[in-house]
Amino acid sequence: MGERKCQSIEEKQYLVRFNADTKSHLTVMDADICLNHCPDKICTIFCPAEVYKWEEIRMHVGYEGCHECGSCRIGCPHQNIKWEYPKGGHGIVFRLG
């Protein structure tokens, strides 16, 4: 039996496909909380898909690449992120590889 090569996270994410909806299933409920009450912007760190990006004075949410793990739903220290399942037929599509 052949030896399996360890894959990098980038190689593993290549196996994931997305069927993104036109409307986000992720919502930052109050932008002021991110701007004035969350100096660490922790969601930009714990999200494995790097969906959350701080851009000068606002949080950009790239929902199209969401892995649907739910980390943001429980990880935001201010409970400022609303997470919902994408509409049927949309979201992440896993491929075996």
Buried (B, 14 or more C-beta within 10 A) or exposed (E): EEEEEEEEEEEEBEEBEBEBBEEBBBBBEEEEBBBEEBEEEBBBEEBEBEBBBBEEEEBEBBBBBBBBBEBBEEBBEEEBBBBEEBEEEBBBEEEEE
